[in-house]
Amino acid sequence: MPTATSKSKRKRMTAEGRRDQLIQVAIDLFAKNGFDGTTTKSIAAKAGVSEAIIFRHFATKDDLYTAILDHKGHESGVEAWLEEIRACAERNDDEALFRSLAEKILESYRRDPQFQRLMFYSSLDGHALSRVFHKKRGLPIYQFLLDYITRRQREGAFRKCDPGAAVFALVSMPTYYSIVRSLFGMDLLDTTDSELTATFTALLLDGLRNGKTVRREKKR
């Protein structure tokens, strides 16, 4: 039974603190019980509040899913990272941009495998959280990389190919490695993340760079 002290502590929790608590409780329950097995009632019970408190902070389930993604984005520093890769793009620093992307993917799986599992469950179940994530985060990053590779092709720095396929190649190397290591528990490579990002970046750039452009630059 809650004591007077615990009740007092709950009353003193700020609106922002309560919102963060509800988000974390929802993440934990979704990861453990799945989406179908998690109700607003169970979230409220674990948080020690009424369901009405949940709906005060999140009017709809989509609002809760968006808040989860925003919370995770803030935790991972995604906005600062996006500024970093935009700066790389502005100065045409292909290697720094691709390496930063690979590093971010590897880091995200190491830091928070629970959330990655949650996203996989959401995708497999056709759950709204996955749709919100891809609309809010996935598609904008894909479009940014697509535009960048297309521009570098137009400038003659990259060879002609399907730029969308190049984006998938760029993302898939660190992603699949992370899935095998973090979700399947198979650490097959005896190397550091830094060495891996360098290898992934070199493999992609060697395939993308326009050989004719490189030879002209060497003659100067």
N, C-alpha and C positions, 0 to 999 in steps of 0.2 A: 504494500500500500504506500502511495507517495506520502512523504512527510511534509510538514509545513515548510521546511527549508527547501525541499526540492520544488514545491509549488512556487515558492518565492523566487527561486532561480529562474523558473520558466517564465514567470511574469516579467522578470527584468531582462529577458532576452530581447534584443532589438529586432525590428522587422527584417533587417538584412540578415541577422544571425539566424532567425527562424527560417527564413527562405533557404539559406545555405544548408541548414540542418535537414530540411525536408528533401532537398535535392540529393544530399548524400545518402539519406535513408532510402530514397527511391532507387538510387543506383545500386546500393547493396542488395535490396530485395529483388530487383529485376535480375541481377546477376545470379542470385541464388535460386530463385523460384520461377524465373521466366516472366514473360509479360502476362500471360494468361493466369498465372498463379499469384500475381501481385495485384491487390486491389487498393483503392484509396483508403479503405478501412484498415487494411494491414499496415499501410504506410503511416497512417495516423496513430495506430496503436503503438508501433515501434518508436515513433517520435514523441509519444506521450501527449498528443493533442487530439482535438476532435476533427472529424472530416471537414467541418465548416472552416477550420483554420487553413486546411489545404486549399480549398476553393477560394479563400480570401487572397491567397498568394498566386494561385494558378487557376484561372477561370475555366480552362479546358485542359484535357490531356495533352493536346498539341503545345499549349503554353508550357507545360511541365517538361516536355521533350526538348523544346527549344531552350529552356532554361538549363537543362542538363548539358546540352552542347555548349552553350555560352559559358557555363561554369567550367567545363573541361577545357575549353579554349583559353579561358583566363588562366587556369592552373598551368597549362603547358606553354604559355607565352606565345600563342599563335599569332597574335596581332603584331608583336615585335618581329617575329620571324617573317611574316608577310612583307613587312617594310624592308627587311634585309634582302629578300629575294627580288623585290621590286628595284632596289638600289643596284643589285647585280645586273638586272636586265637593262637598266638605264645606261650602264657603262659597258654593256655587251660582254660581261665576264661570264662566259659559258661555264667554265670549270667551277667557279665559285657558286653559281646558281645551282648547278646539278648536284654538286657535292653537298650543299646546304639542304637540298631536298632529301637526299639519301640519309643524311645525318638525322634529320627531323623524323623520318619514318622509323629508323632503327631506334631512336631515343624514345619514341612514343610507345613502341611495343615493350621496351625494357622497363619503362617507368610505370606503365599502367596496363598490364596485360588483362586485368579484370574488365576494363572498359572496352578493350579490343574484342574480348569474348562476347561482351554484351552487344557490340555492333554486329558481330557475326550472327548471333542468335536473332537479332532484329531483322537482318537481311534474309536469313533462311525462312523466317516466319512471315515475311512480307509485312513486318510491323512498321508503324508510322515513324518510329524513331529513326530508322534507316532512311526513309524517304526525306525526313526533315534534314538529316545530316548531309545527304548527298546534294540536296537543294541549297543548303546554307554554306557548306564547306567544300564538298567534293567537286561539284560542277564549276564553281568560280575558280578554283585552283587549276582544274583541267583546262578551262578556257584561257586562263593566263598563260599556261605552258604552251598550249596550242598556238596562241597568238605569237608568243616569243619565237618558237621554232619556225613558224611560217615566215616571220619577219627576217630571221637569220638566213633562211633559205633564199628569200627574195634578195637579200644583200650579197649572196654568193658565199657566205661563210659555211653553210650546211648544204650537203648534197640534196638533190630532189628525192623525196619519198613521201609517203603519206604522213603528214605531221602528227595526226592522231595516233598512228601506230608507234611513232617515236615517243610520244608522251607515255603510252602504255608500257613501252620498253623501259623508259626511265623510272617509272613508278614501280613496275613489277619486280625488278631485281631485289631492291631492299625489302619490299613488302613480302614477297614469297619466302625470302630467307628468314624474315622475322616470324612469319607464321609457323614455319617448320621448327624454329628454335623455341619460340615463346609459347605457342599453342599446342604443338605436337611433342614438345620436350626433347627434340633431337638437335643437339648442338654439334653439327657435323664438321665445322670448319675451325681450325686452330688458329684464329686470327683475331685482331682487335676490330672494333667498330670503325676506328679511324682508317685502318688498312682496307677494310671492306669498302668504305665510301670512296676511297681513292681508286680501288679496282673497278667498282661499278661505274664511276665517273669516266675513267679512262676507256673502258670498254664501249660505253655509249658514244663518247666523243670521237673515238677512232672510227666508229661506224658512221657518224653523222658528218664529220668535217669534210669539206670539199677538197679532195686531193689536189686539184688544179690550183686552187687558191693558195694552199700551203706551199706548192712549188714556186709560184710566182713570188711569194713573200721571201722565200729563201734566196732568190736571185738578186734581190735588192741589196 
